[in-house]
Amino acid sequence: MIHLTLLNKEILENRVKLYLSFALLALLAVALPFLFEPTRDFFKNVDLSYYLDQQQLNFIGASYNNYAWSQWTGKNLTQMGVLAAIVFGMGALSGESSFGTALFLLSKPITRREIYTTKMAAGLLLLACTVIGSTLLLMLVSLWKGYPLDGGAFLTANLIAYAGLSVIYLGTALFSALIAEPVKAGVAAALFWLLVSVPGYFPGSAQYSIFYQIKAIPYWFFGQNPIVPLGFFLVLAGAFYETGVWLWSRREF
Amino acid sequence: MSQLAVETWMLSKEYRGHAAVSGVSLRVPRGSVFALLGPNGSGKSTLLKMIIGVTPPSAGGGLCLGYDLLVKGLQIRERTGYLGEEPRYYGYMTVRQILSFSKGFYPQWDDALVERAVAQFELPLKAKVHELSQGMKNQLGLITALAPRPELLVLDEPTTGFDPVKRRFFFTLLIEEAVSCSATVLIASHQLDEVERVADQVALIKQGRLLKTCSMDALLSGEKEIRVVFQKEPPPALLQTRGIGRVRREGQAYLISVTENLEGIWEACAAWPHYALETVGTGLEEIFLRYMEGGSDHDPSDPLK
């Protein structure tokens, strides 16, 4: 199902995106442990009650564990990861259309499903390198700085985040299969995800937002079994993947 | 094994209500060099893409190398080398990387052929593809199409951007390699002089419809033109003799296109008082232009006519 020659080409083609997204997240990952104490002091010394309630301030300052989760999984990784997933996904299929290389590829002995599957595998691999790689870097720097971090829980939360970002990637790729221009596909996907994020802005419906799940809030706060969000993301990913294959198989070149 | 490399029946393709290809029934004998001739937008490229299973037909069907082109596209492309019109490659790759990338899709790959052709075409292996001229891209495309030693070679306007020397070499290489591996060549081209030299079968296509398909010899020997200057106007019946395709006036002369019954038409013209009577040599170009300006004589129920 995965064509190795095409996989290599996809990785070669997206290497600059990989370097940039990893560099950005790695920078944030390295900075995070260094900013723990200044942040805690800042919270103590500056009146932030207008911006954050006391419960939030207490939570962030309570332990390095909570600080790392809130600033990494709950903020940096979600924000930058979503951007990376959209950037990786928007050109996955539409790049072949816009650069006119689709016919060259399709004339090779490879099925459209194989092409789609290989491209998705390459994108998910690159996303994993970015997300998991930078998370591991954060854990290493935390260890080096001597901060107590519950590695198992933190890694699980970030695996949930990665699974959610994979859904963002596969959903964006769907637009890429539908729209021939990568930028237009990216904008359409971004608008779609913006629309999907709307429930997250209201306390009553926040749990129905995919971004709420990507941040692993139910797992971190309420001890939800990680299988639940992972299963939810798996079903969504499967639906996006099959829809994408269906759309891509019907494109005329 | 079938004697036909490609056989289609009533193959059609519509794009948003516009018929790109209409009811094409084609038979390409194995081992032949089959030329598909037609003006731009006549449906040649769409037909070729349907034959290799890249574009699904709207109606009709066919077999390519014995495989149903509706469902066995993968098997067809495993045995087919394809060079599309003005091929586009990944611009960031070098020539060497494109060759290596293409090699990864086929179980067999003739490295010696690649080495020889790259040297003869003087292709710079280290150059990025976006730096190549269109002619060089076509040369690269021909190499990637030939290297898997395909049973069928499908070439869509392969000599666009070639200078005459490279064009001659291209066709020489094409024929040498096709003969050496007993491949069938299906070629759409505007280079009528080269096509006339290398093709042994020909199909004429216009507005998505097949006008004629036959052997090149039959086309060239069967399609003649008589130029006659009569002393007085001939009777209408003379110009309606069986086998007359089209009649044009050029000054005082009549130019009579003959599709069959050359002797009978000649005798009928000779019997009427005339100043001059001669057969005009008709090459592929004249025949092509005649068909493209005129109508169809093709009977869809008899694709080999």
Boltz contact constraints between the chains, C-beta under 6 A:
constraints:
  - contact:
      token1: [A, 5]
      token2: [B, 104]
      max_distance: 6.0
  - contact:
      token1: [A, 9]
      token2: [B, 101]
      max_distance: 6.0
  - contact:
      token1: [A, 100]
      token2: [B, 88]
      max_distance: 6.0
  - contact:
      token1: [A, 101]
      token2: [B, 88]
      max_distance: 6.0
  - contact:
      token1: [A, 101]
      token2: [B, 90]
      max_distance: 6.0
  - contact:
      token1: [A, 103]
      token2: [B, 84]
      max_distance: 6.0
  - contact:
      token1: [A, 104]
      token2: [B, 87]
      max_distance: 6.0
  - contact:
      token1: [A, 106]
      token2: [B, 54]
      max_distance: 6.0
  - contact:
      token1: [A, 107]
      token2: [B, 82]
      max_distance: 6.0
  - contact:
      token1: [A, 108]
      token2: [B, 105]
      max_distance: 6.0
  - contact:
      token1: [A, 109]
      token2: [B, 74]
      max_distance: 6.0
  - contact:
      token1: [A, 109]
      token2: [B, 77]
      max_distance: 6.0
  - contact:
      token1: [A, 109]
      token2: [B, 78]
      max_distance: 6.0
  - contact:
      token1: [A, 109]
      token2: [B, 105]
      max_distance: 6.0
  - contact:
      token1: [A, 111]
      token2: [B, 74]
      max_distance: 6.0
